[in-house]
Amino acid sequence: MITLTRLNHKRFVLNAELIRSVEENPDTTITLINGDHVIVRENMQDVVRLVIEYGRCLRYLFPPT
């Protein structure tokens, strides 16, 4: 899960595994695998960084056997 900010400054948590794509035009728009769109204040690079950190945390919690 990653914490993001909506345009109205409200924080929310998004399951990073549901992200299909992230675009910046000029607002950052996240498209989910179900087709829903979420517009956030964070820039595209920050969203990507948060998703990568999330993935690293998962791999640390569940190392390969």
Order of alpha helices (4+ residues) and beta strands (2+ residues): beta-beta-beta-beta-beta-alpha
